[in-house]
């Protein structure tokens, strides 16, 4: 269970606010989160190990070989406010557990 969250950076953040996004009706939160990530140039912070939260829902065979299951990604990003206000942590999940 120690590997639930993998951090790729440990930035010093100033009173960060967090915006969490999962798909839902119209994917509005995913669209907004992806837009913010692109426009504000968020940096990758880490990700959640999905195998603890999602079950494999099928098997894919390619050339008679079973491939490893693919799980939805759940990633964290951060943005540092150069104006001195609160920084932002952004979470984007491809599916809801």
Secondary structure, DSSP 8 states (H G I E B T S, - for coil): -TTSEEES-----SS-EEEEE---GGGHHHHHHHHHHHHTT-EEEEEE-GGGT-------EETTEE-------EEEEEE--TTSS--EEEEEESS--
